[in-house]
């Protein structure tokens, strides 16, 4: 019969196997000055949070502490609209530095009502992955000054590169569009823009 190894798991024969410590997370070096891509910031009244935030160095746990770190559960009822927003859509934060202490990931939901379009925007240095849960949202971006439309359905995925201006449209007259979003930054970065293409200069 198994014995309790002290962390809620049973081990046959009473032998507790040795645990290899989890290696510390690889730290990403801050880029040298001038190497970070420039954000398209057409609206002088909009500022973007810095892509690299100074935080005290964290001591990585080792041994049993690293192996048995707690998981975090965010219930559906606990997602919050207290996150950066864009007109025409509603964002709800679930996984973030604020909610669970995430350091390199933000996750949440976006809802676009029937026959609504979001404003044009980008997400700064964040890479963004999108999974379509419901509806048939259309993701619009500009290529060589021409708008390109990506039509989706439930089960589809979309990738948005850093600093890529885009918007989300819901052409359905009666069905809400819902997507799950994951971003590669601790908190949501949203820079709202007046349009997808910068105005002509000169």
C-alpha positions as CSV (number, residue, x, y, z in Angstrom):
1,X,0.0,0.0,0.0
2,X,1.2,3.5,-0.8
3,X,2.3,6.1,1.8
4,X,1.6,9.7,1.9
5,X,4.7,11.6,0.8
6,X,3.6,14.7,2.7
7,X,2.3,16.7,-0.3
8,X,-1.0,14.8,-0.9
9,X,0.4,12.2,-3.2
10,X,0.9,8.4,-2.4
11,X,4.0,6.5,-3.3
12,X,4.0,2.7,-3.6
13,X,6.3,0.8,-1.3
14,X,6.9,3.7,1.0
15,X,9.8,5.0,-1.1
16,X,9.7,8.7,-2.0
17,X,11.6,9.3,-5.2
18,X,14.2,12.1,-5.3
19,X,13.1,15.3,-6.8
20,X,15.2,17.2,-9.3
21,X,15.0,21.0,-8.6
22,X,13.3,23.0,-11.3
23,X,15.9,25.2,-13.0
24,X,15.4,28.9,-12.6
25,X,13.5,30.6,-15.3
26,X,15.7,32.0,-18.1
27,X,15.9,35.8,-17.7
28,X,15.6,37.9,-20.8
29,X,18.1,40.7,-21.0
30,X,16.9,44.2,-21.5
31,X,17.6,45.2,-25.1
32,X,20.3,47.7,-25.9
33,X,19.2,51.3,-26.5
34,X,17.9,51.7,-30.0
35,X,17.2,48.1,-30.7
36,X,13.6,48.0,-29.6
37,X,11.1,48.4,-32.5
38,X,9.4,51.8,-32.6
39,X,5.7,51.9,-31.9
40,X,3.4,53.6,-34.4
41,X,2.1,56.4,-32.1
42,X,-0.1,58.6,-34.3
43,X,-2.0,60.2,-31.4
44,X,0.4,62.5,-29.4
45,X,-2.1,62.3,-26.5
46,X,-1.6,58.5,-26.1
47,X,1.3,57.1,-24.3
48,X,2.4,53.5,-24.0
49,X,3.6,51.9,-20.8
50,X,7.3,51.0,-21.1
51,X,7.9,47.6,-22.6
52,X,10.6,46.8,-20.0
53,X,9.7,47.6,-16.4
54,X,12.3,47.7,-13.7
55,X,11.5,45.2,-11.0
56,X,13.5,43.9,-8.0
57,X,15.4,40.7,-8.8
58,X,13.4,37.7,-7.6
59,X,15.1,34.9,-5.8
60,X,14.1,31.7,-7.7
61,X,12.9,28.9,-5.4
62,X,14.8,25.6,-5.5
63,X,14.4,22.0,-4.3
64,X,11.0,21.0,-3.0
65,X,9.8,24.6,-2.9
66,X,10.3,24.9,-6.7
67,X,8.7,21.6,-7.4
68,X,5.6,22.3,-5.3
69,X,4.8,25.9,-6.1
70,X,1.1,26.6,-6.0
71,X,-1.1,26.8,-9.0
72,X,-3.5,29.8,-9.4
73,X,-7.1,29.4,-10.3
74,X,-9.1,32.3,-11.7
75,X,-12.8,31.5,-11.8
76,X,-15.0,32.7,-14.6
77,X,-16.8,35.0,-12.2
78,X,-13.5,36.6,-11.1
79,X,-12.4,38.0,-14.5
80,X,-12.3,41.8,-14.3
81,X,-12.8,44.7,-16.7
82,X,-10.2,46.6,-14.8
83,X,-7.7,46.5,-17.7
84,X,-6.8,48.7,-20.7
85,X,-9.8,49.2,-23.0
86,X,-10.6,50.2,-26.6
87,X,-13.9,51.7,-27.8
88,X,-16.3,49.2,-29.4
89,X,-15.1,46.2,-27.3
90,X,-14.9,44.9,-23.8
91,X,-11.8,43.3,-22.3
92,X,-11.7,41.2,-19.2
93,X,-8.4,40.3,-17.5
94,X,-7.9,36.8,-16.0
95,X,-4.2,36.0,-15.8
96,X,-1.8,38.9,-15.1
97,X,0.8,40.2,-12.8
98,X,-1.9,41.8,-10.7
99,X,-4.1,38.8,-10.4
100,X,-1.7,35.8,-10.0
101,X,1.8,37.3,-10.1
102,X,2.5,36.3,-13.7
103,X,5.8,37.8,-14.9
104,X,5.7,37.2,-18.7
105,X,2.1,36.5,-19.6
106,X,-1.3,38.2,-19.7
107,X,-4.5,36.3,-20.5
108,X,-8.1,37.3,-20.8
109,X,-11.3,37.6,-22.9
110,X,-12.6,40.1,-25.4
111,X,-16.2,40.6,-26.3
112,X,-17.5,42.5,-29.3
113,X,-21.2,43.1,-29.5
114,X,-23.2,42.3,-32.8
115,X,-22.6,44.8,-35.6
116,X,-19.8,46.6,-33.7
117,X,-16.2,47.4,-34.5
118,X,-13.4,48.1,-32.1
119,X,-11.3,51.2,-32.5
120,X,-7.9,50.9,-34.2
121,X,-5.1,50.0,-31.8
122,X,-1.9,48.0,-31.2
123,X,-0.4,46.2,-28.2
124,X,3.1,47.7,-28.0
125,X,5.9,45.2,-27.5
126,X,3.4,42.4,-26.7
127,X,3.0,39.4,-29.0
128,X,-0.7,38.5,-29.0
129,X,-2.3,35.1,-29.6
130,X,-6.1,34.9,-30.1
131,X,-8.4,32.0,-29.9
132,X,-11.9,32.4,-31.3
133,X,-14.5,31.0,-28.8
134,X,-17.8,32.3,-30.3
135,X,-19.0,34.3,-33.3
136,X,-17.2,35.1,-36.5
137,X,-15.0,38.1,-35.7
138,X,-13.0,39.8,-38.5
139,X,-9.5,41.1,-37.8
140,X,-8.4,44.0,-39.9
141,X,-4.9,45.3,-40.5
142,X,-3.1,47.4,-43.2
143,X,-0.6,46.1,-45.7
144,X,1.1,48.6,-48.0
145,X,-1.6,51.1,-47.2
146,X,-4.5,48.7,-48.0
147,X,-6.8,47.2,-45.4
148,X,-6.6,43.4,-45.2
149,X,-9.5,41.4,-43.6
150,X,-9.0,38.1,-41.7
151,X,-12.3,36.3,-41.3
152,X,-12.5,33.7,-38.5
153,X,-14.8,31.2,-37.0
154,X,-14.9,29.3,-33.6
155,X,-11.7,27.2,-33.1
156,X,-9.5,29.5,-35.2
157,X,-6.3,31.1,-34.0
158,X,-4.8,34.5,-34.9
159,X,-1.3,35.9,-34.2
160,X,-0.8,39.7,-33.9
161,X,2.9,40.8,-34.0
162,X,4.2,43.5,-31.7
163,X,3.3,47.1,-32.7
164,X,0.9,45.9,-35.5
165,X,-2.1,48.3,-35.8
166,X,-5.4,46.4,-36.1
167,X,-9.0,46.3,-35.2
168,X,-11.7,43.7,-34.5
169,X,-15.1,43.8,-36.2
170,X,-18.2,41.7,-35.6
171,X,-20.3,41.7,-38.8
172,X,-23.0,39.5,-37.3
173,X,-26.3,41.4,-36.6
174,X,-27.3,39.1,-33.7
175,X,-24.3,37.1,-32.4
176,X,-21.6,38.3,-30.0
177,X,-18.0,37.6,-30.8
178,X,-15.9,36.2,-27.9
179,X,-12.2,35.5,-28.1
180,X,-9.5,34.4,-25.6
181,X,-6.3,36.5,-25.7
182,X,-2.8,35.7,-24.5
183,X,-0.1,38.3,-24.5
184,X,3.7,38.1,-23.8
185,X,3.7,40.9,-21.2
186,X,2.9,41.0,-17.6
187,X,0.0,43.4,-18.0
188,X,-2.1,44.4,-21.0
189,X,-0.6,47.1,-23.3
190,X,-3.1,48.9,-25.4
191,X,-2.3,52.0,-27.6
192,X,-5.5,53.3,-29.2
193,X,-4.9,54.9,-32.6
194,X,-7.0,57.2,-34.8
195,X,-6.6,54.9,-37.9
196,X,-4.6,51.9,-39.1
197,X,-2.4,53.9,-41.5
198,X,-0.5,56.9,-40.4
199,X,-1.6,60.2,-42.0
200,X,0.6,61.5,-44.9
201,X,3.3,63.9,-43.9
202,X,4.6,67.0,-45.6
